[in-house]
Amino acid sequence: MSTISDQLATPQLAELARKTGLILRPLNSSAVNDLFAKIEEYDPTERSQTFDHLKQALNETRASLGAEPVYSE
C-alpha cells in the first residue's frame, strides 16, 4: 500500500510533508475546480484576509526550514 508521500511528484514535496506534518495530496482538475467553487462562496474581504494570513504562514514555515520566502511585501 502506497502512502501519500509515495504519490507526490517530487522528493522535495515528500520531504516538506515529513518536516512540517502537512498532508499533501495529489491534485486533479476536479479537486481544483471544487476548491475554487467553495472559495467563491465566501466574502471577498474575508478571502483577502485569509490569503494574507496564509502567505505570512507559508513564508514563516519556509524561513524555519532555511528556504527563501515565496511572497514579498
PDB file with one MODEL, atoms N, CA, C and O in Angstrom:
MODEL        1
ATOM      1  N   MET A   1       0.844  -1.176   0.000  1.00  0.00           N
ATOM      2  CA  MET A   1       0.000   0.000   0.000  1.00  0.00           C
ATOM      3  C   MET A   1       0.894   1.245   0.000  1.00  0.00           C
ATOM      4  O   MET A   1       1.788   1.363   0.837  1.00  0.00           O
ATOM      5  N   SER A   2       0.657   2.166  -0.928  1.00  0.00           N
ATOM      6  CA  SER A   2       1.494   3.364  -1.017  1.00  0.00           C
ATOM      7  C   SER A   2       0.949   4.451  -0.100  1.00  0.00           C
ATOM      8  O   SER A   2      -0.252   4.530   0.160  1.00  0.00           O
ATOM      9  N   THR A   3       1.869   5.291   0.384  1.00  0.00           N
ATOM     10  CA  THR A   3       1.475   6.425   1.212  1.00  0.00           C
ATOM     11  C   THR A   3       1.316   7.642   0.318  1.00  0.00           C
ATOM     12  O   THR A   3       1.685   7.620  -0.856  1.00  0.00           O
ATOM     13  N   ILE A   4       0.765   8.697   0.885  1.00  0.00           N
ATOM     14  CA  ILE A   4       0.615   9.941   0.121  1.00  0.00           C
ATOM     15  C   ILE A   4       1.977  10.430  -0.319  1.00  0.00           C
ATOM     16  O   ILE A   4       2.129  10.886  -1.452  1.00  0.00           O
ATOM     17  N   SER A   5       2.980  10.345   0.558  1.00  0.00           N
ATOM     18  CA  SER A   5       4.324  10.798   0.190  1.00  0.00           C
ATOM     19  C   SER A   5       4.855  10.040  -1.014  1.00  0.00           C
ATOM     20  O   SER A   5       5.566  10.610  -1.842  1.00  0.00           O
ATOM     21  N   ASP A   6       4.516   8.748  -1.121  1.00  0.00           N
ATOM     22  CA  ASP A   6       4.959   7.960  -2.278  1.00  0.00           C
ATOM     23  C   ASP A   6       4.320   8.455  -3.575  1.00  0.00           C
ATOM     24  O   ASP A   6       4.884   8.270  -4.654  1.00  0.00           O
ATOM     25  N   GLN A   7       3.154   9.080  -3.475  1.00  0.00           N
ATOM     26  CA  GLN A   7       2.414   9.516  -4.652  1.00  0.00           C
ATOM     27  C   GLN A   7       2.802  10.916  -5.115  1.00  0.00           C
ATOM     28  O   GLN A   7       2.409  11.332  -6.204  1.00  0.00           O
ATOM     29  N   LEU A   8       3.564  11.648  -4.308  1.00  0.00           N
ATOM     30  CA  LEU A   8       3.895  13.023  -4.646  1.00  0.00           C
ATOM     31  C   LEU A   8       4.858  13.074  -5.817  1.00  0.00           C
ATOM     32  O   LEU A   8       5.659  12.164  -6.030  1.00  0.00           O
ATOM     33  N   ALA A   9       4.759  14.163  -6.571  1.00  0.00           N
ATOM     34  CA  ALA A   9       5.528  14.301  -7.802  1.00  0.00           C
ATOM     35  C   ALA A   9       7.020  14.481  -7.558  1.00  0.00           C
ATOM     36  O   ALA A   9       7.826  14.070  -8.393  1.00  0.00           O
ATOM     37  N   THR A  10       7.403  15.075  -6.454  1.00  0.00           N
ATOM     38  CA  THR A  10       8.825  15.342  -6.239  1.00  0.00           C
ATOM     39  C   THR A  10       9.251  14.915  -4.849  1.00  0.00           C
ATOM     40  O   THR A  10       8.452  14.949  -3.914  1.00  0.00           O
ATOM     41  N   PRO A  11      10.493  14.516  -4.709  1.00  0.00           N
ATOM     42  CA  PRO A  11      11.012  14.193  -3.374  1.00  0.00           C
ATOM     43  C   PRO A  11      10.974  15.402  -2.436  1.00  0.00           C
ATOM     44  O   PRO A  11      10.840  15.241  -1.223  1.00  0.00           O
ATOM     45  N   GLN A  12      11.094  16.619  -2.998  1.00  0.00           N
ATOM     46  CA  GLN A  12      11.058  17.824  -2.167  1.00  0.00           C
ATOM     47  C   GLN A  12       9.708  17.965  -1.467  1.00  0.00           C
ATOM     48  O   GLN A  12       9.660  18.345  -0.297  1.00  0.00           O
ATOM     49  N   LEU A  13       8.617  17.668  -2.161  1.00  0.00           N
ATOM     50  CA  LEU A  13       7.302  17.736  -1.533  1.00  0.00           C
ATOM     51  C   LEU A  13       7.156  16.678  -0.453  1.00  0.00           C
ATOM     52  O   LEU A  13       6.573  16.942   0.598  1.00  0.00           O
ATOM     53  N   ALA A  14       7.677  15.492  -0.697  1.00  0.00           N
ATOM     54  CA  ALA A  14       7.629  14.443   0.313  1.00  0.00           C
ATOM     55  C   ALA A  14       8.416  14.860   1.549  1.00  0.00           C
ATOM     56  O   ALA A  14       7.977  14.616   2.673  1.00  0.00           O
ATOM     57  N   GLU A  15       9.566  15.483   1.354  1.00  0.00           N
ATOM     58  CA  GLU A  15      10.382  15.954   2.471  1.00  0.00           C
ATOM     59  C   GLU A  15       9.665  17.080   3.220  1.00  0.00           C
ATOM     60  O   GLU A  15       9.691  17.112   4.451  1.00  0.00           O
ATOM     61  N   LEU A  16       9.031  17.995   2.501  1.00  0.00           N
ATOM     62  CA  LEU A  16       8.274  19.072   3.141  1.00  0.00           C
ATOM     63  C   LEU A  16       7.145  18.492   3.987  1.00  0.00           C
ATOM     64  O   LEU A  16       6.913  18.952   5.105  1.00  0.00           O
ATOM     65  N   ALA A  17       6.457  17.508   3.480  1.00  0.00           N
ATOM     66  CA  ALA A  17       5.378  16.868   4.233  1.00  0.00           C
ATOM     67  C   ALA A  17       5.934  16.233   5.507  1.00  0.00           C
ATOM     68  O   ALA A  17       5.325  16.331   6.573  1.00  0.00           O
ATOM     69  N   ARG A  18       7.074  15.594   5.395  1.00  0.00           N
ATOM     70  CA  ARG A  18       7.681  14.955   6.561  1.00  0.00           C
ATOM     71  C   ARG A  18       8.094  15.992   7.603  1.00  0.00           C
ATOM     72  O   ARG A  18       7.843  15.799   8.792  1.00  0.00           O
ATOM     73  N   LYS A  19       8.723  17.089   7.174  1.00  0.00           N
ATOM     74  CA  LYS A  19       9.230  18.106   8.101  1.00  0.00           C
ATOM     75  C   LYS A  19       8.116  18.899   8.771  1.00  0.00           C
ATOM     76  O   LYS A  19       8.224  19.233   9.951  1.00  0.00           O
ATOM     77  N   THR A  20       7.066  19.201   8.050  1.00  0.00           N
ATOM     78  CA  THR A  20       6.033  20.096   8.569  1.00  0.00           C
ATOM     79  C   THR A  20       4.796  19.378   9.098  1.00  0.00           C
ATOM     80  O   THR A  20       4.003  19.970   9.829  1.00  0.00           O
ATOM     81  N   GLY A  21       4.627  18.127   8.741  1.00  0.00           N
ATOM     82  CA  GLY A  21       3.424  17.418   9.141  1.00  0.00           C
ATOM     83  C   GLY A  21       2.224  17.745   8.274  1.00  0.00           C
ATOM     84  O   GLY A  21       1.108  17.308   8.557  1.00  0.00           O
ATOM     85  N   LEU A  22       2.453  18.525   7.201  1.00  0.00           N
ATOM     86  CA  LEU A  22       1.360  18.857   6.288  1.00  0.00           C
ATOM     87  C   LEU A  22       0.900  17.607   5.556  1.00  0.00           C
ATOM     88  O   LEU A  22       1.701  16.729   5.238  1.00  0.00           O
ATOM     89  N   ILE A  23      -0.386  17.539   5.294  1.00  0.00           N
ATOM     90  CA  ILE A  23      -0.919  16.440   4.500  1.00  0.00           C
ATOM     91  C   ILE A  23      -1.002  16.927   3.068  1.00  0.00           C
ATOM     92  O   ILE A  23      -1.805  17.803   2.748  1.00  0.00           O
ATOM     93  N   LEU A  24      -0.179  16.365   2.213  1.00  0.00           N
ATOM     94  CA  LEU A  24      -0.137  16.756   0.811  1.00  0.00           C
ATOM     95  C   LEU A  24      -0.786  15.657  -0.017  1.00  0.00           C
ATOM     96  O   LEU A  24      -0.414  14.487   0.071  1.00  0.00           O
ATOM     97  N   ARG A  25      -1.746  16.050  -0.807  1.00  0.00           N
ATOM     98  CA  ARG A  25      -2.468  15.080  -1.625  1.00  0.00           C
ATOM     99  C   ARG A  25      -2.281  15.405  -3.095  1.00  0.00           C
ATOM    100  O   ARG A  25      -2.135  16.570  -3.464  1.00  0.00           O
ATOM    101  N   PRO A  26      -2.285  14.375  -3.939  1.00  0.00           N
ATOM    102  CA  PRO A  26      -2.223  14.638  -5.377  1.00  0.00           C
ATOM    103  C   PRO A  26      -3.455  15.443  -5.812  1.00  0.00           C
ATOM    104  O   PRO A  26      -4.550  15.243  -5.287  1.00  0.00           O
ATOM    105  N   LEU A  27      -3.269  16.343  -6.760  1.00  0.00           N
ATOM    106  CA  LEU A  27      -4.371  17.165  -7.247  1.00  0.00           C
ATOM    107  C   LEU A  27      -4.817  16.712  -8.622  1.00  0.00           C
ATOM    108  O   LEU A  27      -4.042  16.156  -9.401  1.00  0.00           O
ATOM    109  N   ASN A  28      -6.070  16.960  -8.895  1.00  0.00           N
ATOM    110  CA  ASN A  28      -6.585  16.769 -10.247  1.00  0.00           C
ATOM    111  C   ASN A  28      -7.504  17.951 -10.549  1.00  0.00           C
ATOM    112  O   ASN A  28      -7.835  18.721  -9.647  1.00  0.00           O
ATOM    113  N   SER A  29      -7.908  18.100 -11.774  1.00  0.00           N
ATOM    114  CA  SER A  29      -8.692  19.278 -12.162  1.00  0.00           C
ATOM    115  C   SER A  29     -10.027  19.352 -11.422  1.00  0.00           C
ATOM    116  O   SER A  29     -10.502  20.448 -11.128  1.00  0.00           O
ATOM    117  N   SER A  30     -10.625  18.231 -11.125  1.00  0.00           N
ATOM    118  CA  SER A  30     -11.894  18.234 -10.404  1.00  0.00           C
ATOM    119  C   SER A  30     -11.706  18.784  -8.992  1.00  0.00           C
ATOM    120  O   SER A  30     -12.528  19.571  -8.522  1.00  0.00           O
ATOM    121  N   ALA A  31     -10.651  18.384  -8.323  1.00  0.00           N
ATOM    122  CA  ALA A  31     -10.380  18.879  -6.965  1.00  0.00           C
ATOM    123  C   ALA A  31     -10.120  20.381  -6.980  1.00  0.00           C
ATOM    124  O   ALA A  31     -10.592  21.096  -6.096  1.00  0.00           O
ATOM    125  N   VAL A  32      -9.379  20.865  -7.965  1.00  0.00           N
ATOM    126  CA  VAL A  32      -9.092  22.305  -8.063  1.00  0.00           C
ATOM    127  C   VAL A  32     -10.373  23.077  -8.350  1.00  0.00           C
ATOM    128  O   VAL A  32     -10.609  24.118  -7.736  1.00  0.00           O
ATOM    129  N   ASN A  33     -11.200  22.594  -9.263  1.00  0.00           N
ATOM    130  CA  ASN A  33     -12.478  23.256  -9.561  1.00  0.00           C
ATOM    131  C   ASN A  33     -13.377  23.310  -8.334  1.00  0.00           C
ATOM    132  O   ASN A  33     -14.011  24.331  -8.068  1.00  0.00           O
ATOM    133  N   ASP A  34     -13.433  22.202  -7.580  1.00  0.00           N
ATOM    134  CA  ASP A  34     -14.239  22.176  -6.355  1.00  0.00           C
ATOM    135  C   ASP A  34     -13.721  23.182  -5.337  1.00  0.00           C
ATOM    136  O   ASP A  34     -14.504  23.866  -4.678  1.00  0.00           O
ATOM    137  N   LEU A  35     -12.401  23.274  -5.210  1.00  0.00           N
ATOM    138  CA  LEU A  35     -11.804  24.218  -4.271  1.00  0.00           C
ATOM    139  C   LEU A  35     -12.171  25.655  -4.629  1.00  0.00           C
ATOM    140  O   LEU A  35     -12.588  26.419  -3.759  1.00  0.00           O
ATOM    141  N   PHE A  36     -12.022  26.032  -5.903  1.00  0.00           N
ATOM    142  CA  PHE A  36     -12.338  27.395  -6.304  1.00  0.00           C
ATOM    143  C   PHE A  36     -13.823  27.695  -6.157  1.00  0.00           C
ATOM    144  O   PHE A  36     -14.189  28.814  -5.796  1.00  0.00           O
ATOM    145  N   ALA A  37     -14.674  26.733  -6.425  1.00  0.00           N
ATOM    146  CA  ALA A  37     -16.114  26.939  -6.251  1.00  0.00           C
ATOM    147  C   ALA A  37     -16.444  27.194  -4.778  1.00  0.00           C
ATOM    148  O   ALA A  37     -17.262  28.056  -4.458  1.00  0.00           O
ATOM    149  N   LYS A  38     -15.807  26.443  -3.896  1.00  0.00           N
ATOM    150  CA  LYS A  38     -16.036  26.624  -2.459  1.00  0.00           C
ATOM    151  C   LYS A  38     -15.526  27.989  -1.995  1.00  0.00           C
ATOM    152  O   LYS A  38     -16.186  28.666  -1.207  1.00  0.00           O
ATOM    153  N   ILE A  39     -14.369  28.385  -2.478  1.00  0.00           N
ATOM    154  CA  ILE A  39     -13.785  29.676  -2.098  1.00  0.00           C
ATOM    155  C   ILE A  39     -14.715  30.819  -2.501  1.00  0.00           C
ATOM    156  O   ILE A  39     -14.868  31.782  -1.750  1.00  0.00           O
ATOM    157  N   GLU A  40     -15.328  30.726  -3.660  1.00  0.00           N
ATOM    158  CA  GLU A  40     -16.205  31.791  -4.164  1.00  0.00           C
ATOM    159  C   GLU A  40     -17.442  32.002  -3.294  1.00  0.00           C
ATOM    160  O   GLU A  40     -18.115  33.026  -3.414  1.00  0.00           O
ATOM    161  N   GLU A  41     -17.749  31.036  -2.413  1.00  0.00           N
ATOM    162  CA  GLU A  41     -18.916  31.175  -1.541  1.00  0.00           C
ATOM    163  C   GLU A  41     -18.671  32.173  -0.406  1.00  0.00           C
ATOM    164  O   GLU A  41     -19.619  32.588   0.259  1.00  0.00           O
ATOM    165  N   TYR A  42     -17.430  32.558  -0.177  1.00  0.00           N
ATOM    166  CA  TYR A  42     -17.086  33.409   0.964  1.00  0.00           C
ATOM    167  C   TYR A  42     -16.915  34.862   0.561  1.00  0.00           C
ATOM    168  O   TYR A  42     -16.666  35.182  -0.601  1.00  0.00           O
ATOM    169  N   ASP A  43     -17.053  35.727   1.544  1.00  0.00           N
ATOM    170  CA  ASP A  43     -16.928  37.164   1.380  1.00  0.00           C
ATOM    171  C   ASP A  43     -15.546  37.525   0.831  1.00  0.00           C
ATOM    172  O   ASP A  43     -14.539  37.008   1.314  1.00  0.00           O
ATOM    173  N   PRO A  44     -15.484  38.419  -0.187  1.00  0.00           N
ATOM    174  CA  PRO A  44     -14.192  38.790  -0.775  1.00  0.00           C
ATOM    175  C   PRO A  44     -13.203  39.387   0.234  1.00  0.00           C
ATOM    176  O   PRO A  44     -12.003  39.131   0.141  1.00  0.00           O
ATOM    177  N   THR A  45     -13.691  40.176   1.191  1.00  0.00           N
ATOM    178  CA  THR A  45     -12.794  40.760   2.192  1.00  0.00           C
ATOM    179  C   THR A  45     -12.208  39.665   3.073  1.00  0.00           C
ATOM    180  O   THR A  45     -11.017  39.680   3.385  1.00  0.00           O
ATOM    181  N   GLU A  46     -13.042  38.723   3.469  1.00  0.00           N
ATOM    182  CA  GLU A  46     -12.573  37.607   4.291  1.00  0.00           C
ATOM    183  C   GLU A  46     -11.567  36.758   3.514  1.00  0.00           C
ATOM    184  O   GLU A  46     -10.562  36.313   4.069  1.00  0.00           O
ATOM    185  N   ARG A  47     -11.840  36.539   2.235  1.00  0.00           N
ATOM    186  CA  ARG A  47     -10.900  35.769   1.406  1.00  0.00           C
ATOM    187  C   ARG A  47      -9.554  36.467   1.341  1.00  0.00           C
ATOM    188  O   ARG A  47      -8.512  35.821   1.442  1.00  0.00           O
ATOM    189  N   SER A  48      -9.570  37.782   1.174  1.00  0.00           N
ATOM    190  CA  SER A  48      -8.330  38.545   1.089  1.00  0.00           C
ATOM    191  C   SER A  48      -7.538  38.456   2.394  1.00  0.00           C
ATOM    192  O   SER A  48      -6.321  38.270   2.381  1.00  0.00           O
ATOM    193  N   GLN A  49      -8.235  38.589   3.509  1.00  0.00           N
ATOM    194  CA  GLN A  49      -7.567  38.497   4.812  1.00  0.00           C
ATOM    195  C   GLN A  49      -6.992  37.093   5.032  1.00  0.00           C
ATOM    196  O   GLN A  49      -5.885  36.942   5.550  1.00  0.00           O
ATOM    197  N   THR A  50      -7.739  36.091   4.640  1.00  0.00           N
ATOM    198  CA  THR A  50      -7.264  34.715   4.785  1.00  0.00           C
ATOM    199  C   THR A  50      -6.034  34.481   3.923  1.00  0.00           C
ATOM    200  O   THR A  50      -5.078  33.845   4.367  1.00  0.00           O
ATOM    201  N   PHE A  51      -6.047  34.991   2.691  1.00  0.00           N
ATOM    202  CA  PHE A  51      -4.901  34.821   1.808  1.00  0.00           C
ATOM    203  C   PHE A  51      -3.669  35.514   2.382  1.00  0.00           C
ATOM    204  O   PHE A  51      -2.571  34.961   2.332  1.00  0.00           O
ATOM    205  N   ASP A  52      -3.840  36.709   2.923  1.00  0.00           N
ATOM    206  CA  ASP A  52      -2.718  37.411   3.555  1.00  0.00           C
ATOM    207  C   ASP A  52      -2.136  36.597   4.708  1.00  0.00           C
ATOM    208  O   ASP A  52      -0.918  36.501   4.860  1.00  0.00           O
ATOM    209  N   HIS A  53      -3.011  36.018   5.509  1.00  0.00           N
ATOM    210  CA  HIS A  53      -2.557  35.191   6.631  1.00  0.00           C
ATOM    211  C   HIS A  53      -1.808  33.956   6.124  1.00  0.00           C
ATOM    212  O   HIS A  53      -0.759  33.602   6.661  1.00  0.00           O
ATOM    213  N   LEU A  54      -2.345  33.303   5.095  1.00  0.00           N
ATOM    214  CA  LEU A  54      -1.701  32.108   4.549  1.00  0.00           C
ATOM    215  C   LEU A  54      -0.338  32.428   3.930  1.00  0.00           C
ATOM    216  O   LEU A  54       0.599  31.641   4.058  1.00  0.00           O
ATOM    217  N   LYS A  55      -0.224  33.577   3.262  1.00  0.00           N
ATOM    218  CA  LYS A  55       1.074  33.985   2.709  1.00  0.00           C
ATOM    219  C   LYS A  55       2.105  34.142   3.822  1.00  0.00           C
ATOM    220  O   LYS A  55       3.235  33.667   3.708  1.00  0.00           O
ATOM    221  N   GLN A  56       1.699  34.816   4.904  1.00  0.00           N
ATOM    222  CA  GLN A  56       2.607  35.027   6.028  1.00  0.00           C
ATOM    223  C   GLN A  56       3.012  33.676   6.644  1.00  0.00           C
ATOM    224  O   GLN A  56       4.186  33.456   6.943  1.00  0.00           O
ATOM    225  N   ALA A  57       2.050  32.788   6.827  1.00  0.00           N
ATOM    226  CA  ALA A  57       2.339  31.481   7.418  1.00  0.00           C
ATOM    227  C   ALA A  57       3.276  30.672   6.528  1.00  0.00           C
ATOM    228  O   ALA A  57       4.187  30.011   7.027  1.00  0.00           O
ATOM    229  N   LEU A  58       3.061  30.719   5.213  1.00  0.00           N
ATOM    230  CA  LEU A  58       3.935  29.999   4.294  1.00  0.00           C
ATOM    231  C   LEU A  58       5.353  30.542   4.363  1.00  0.00           C
ATOM    232  O   LEU A  58       6.314  29.775   4.419  1.00  0.00           O
ATOM    233  N   ASN A  59       5.485  31.850   4.358  1.00  0.00           N
ATOM    234  CA  ASN A  59       6.818  32.454   4.452  1.00  0.00           C
ATOM    235  C   ASN A  59       7.500  32.084   5.767  1.00  0.00           C
ATOM    236  O   ASN A  59       8.701  31.811   5.782  1.00  0.00           O
ATOM    237  N   GLU A  60       6.752  32.071   6.868  1.00  0.00           N
ATOM    238  CA  GLU A  60       7.333  31.700   8.162  1.00  0.00           C
ATOM    239  C   GLU A  60       7.767  30.241   8.170  1.00  0.00           C
ATOM    240  O   GLU A  60       8.824  29.909   8.707  1.00  0.00           O
ATOM    241  N   THR A  61       6.959  29.370   7.577  1.00  0.00           N
ATOM    242  CA  THR A  61       7.318  27.954   7.503  1.00  0.00           C
ATOM    243  C   THR A  61       8.571  27.764   6.675  1.00  0.00           C
ATOM    244  O   THR A  61       9.470  27.021   7.068  1.00  0.00           O
ATOM    245  N   ARG A  62       8.638  28.427   5.535  1.00  0.00           N
ATOM    246  CA  ARG A  62       9.820  28.311   4.677  1.00  0.00           C
ATOM    247  C   ARG A  62      11.054  28.848   5.389  1.00  0.00           C
ATOM    248  O   ARG A  62      12.129  28.256   5.293  1.00  0.00           O
ATOM    249  N   ALA A  63      10.912  29.966   6.106  1.00  0.00           N
ATOM    250  CA  ALA A  63      12.045  30.544   6.832  1.00  0.00           C
ATOM    251  C   ALA A  63      12.545  29.574   7.900  1.00  0.00           C
ATOM    252  O   ALA A  63      13.752  29.459   8.114  1.00  0.00           O
ATOM    253  N   SER A  64      11.631  28.876   8.571  1.00  0.00           N
ATOM    254  CA  SER A  64      12.036  27.929   9.608  1.00  0.00           C
ATOM    255  C   SER A  64      12.797  26.745   9.024  1.00  0.00           C
ATOM    256  O   SER A  64      13.546  26.073   9.732  1.00  0.00           O
ATOM    257  N   LEU A  65      12.602  26.488   7.723  1.00  0.00           N
ATOM    258  CA  LEU A  65      13.308  25.398   7.042  1.00  0.00           C
ATOM    259  C   LEU A  65      14.543  25.893   6.307  1.00  0.00           C
ATOM    260  O   LEU A  65      15.225  25.118   5.637  1.00  0.00           O
ATOM    261  N   GLY A  66      14.834  27.196   6.432  1.00  0.00           N
ATOM    262  CA  GLY A  66      16.005  27.770   5.772  1.00  0.00           C
ATOM    263  C   GLY A  66      15.792  28.105   4.311  1.00  0.00           C
ATOM    264  O   GLY A  66      16.758  28.287   3.570  1.00  0.00           O
ATOM    265  N   ALA A  67      14.533  28.189   3.884  1.00  0.00           N
ATOM    266  CA  ALA A  67      14.224  28.492   2.483  1.00  0.00           C
ATOM    267  C   ALA A  67      13.840  29.965   2.348  1.00  0.00           C
ATOM    268  O   ALA A  67      13.461  30.618   3.319  1.00  0.00           O
ATOM    269  N   GLU A  68      13.948  30.460   1.135  1.00  0.00           N
ATOM    270  CA  GLU A  68      13.571  31.848   0.833  1.00  0.00           C
ATOM    271  C   GLU A  68      12.046  31.983   0.887  1.00  0.00           C
ATOM    272  O   GLU A  68      11.327  31.028   0.596  1.00  0.00           O
ATOM    273  N   PRO A  69      11.554  33.174   1.261  1.00  0.00           N
ATOM    274  CA  PRO A  69      10.101  33.393   1.242  1.00  0.00           C
ATOM    275  C   PRO A  69       9.555  33.315  -0.175  1.00  0.00           C
ATOM    276  O   PRO A  69      10.249  33.634  -1.141  1.00  0.00           O
ATOM    277  N   VAL A  70       8.330  32.898  -0.284  1.00  0.00           N
ATOM    278  CA  VAL A  70       7.656  32.829  -1.591  1.00  0.00           C
ATOM    279  C   VAL A  70       7.078  34.175  -1.957  1.00  0.00           C
ATOM    280  O   VAL A  70       7.138  34.593  -3.113  1.00  0.00           O
ATOM    281  N   TYR A  71       6.513  34.860  -0.961  1.00  0.00           N
ATOM    282  CA  TYR A  71       5.866  36.130  -1.201  1.00  0.00           C
ATOM    283  C   TYR A  71       6.667  37.250  -0.536  1.00  0.00           C
ATOM    284  O   TYR A  71       7.106  37.119   0.606  1.00  0.00           O
ATOM    285  N   SER A  72       6.849  38.346  -1.262  1.00  0.00           N
ATOM    286  CA  SER A  72       7.473  39.518  -0.668  1.00  0.00           C
ATOM    287  C   SER A  72       6.450  40.632  -0.616  1.00  0.00           C
ATOM    288  O   SER A  72       5.582  40.725  -1.484  1.00  0.00           O
ATOM    289  N   GLU A  73       6.545  41.460   0.375  1.00  0.00           N
ATOM    290  CA  GLU A  73       5.581  42.545   0.556  1.00  0.00           C
ATOM    291  C   GLU A  73       6.088  43.795  -0.128  1.00  0.00           C
ATOM    292  O   GLU A  73       5.423  44.830  -0.096  1.00  0.00           O
TER     293      GLU A  73
ENDMDL
END
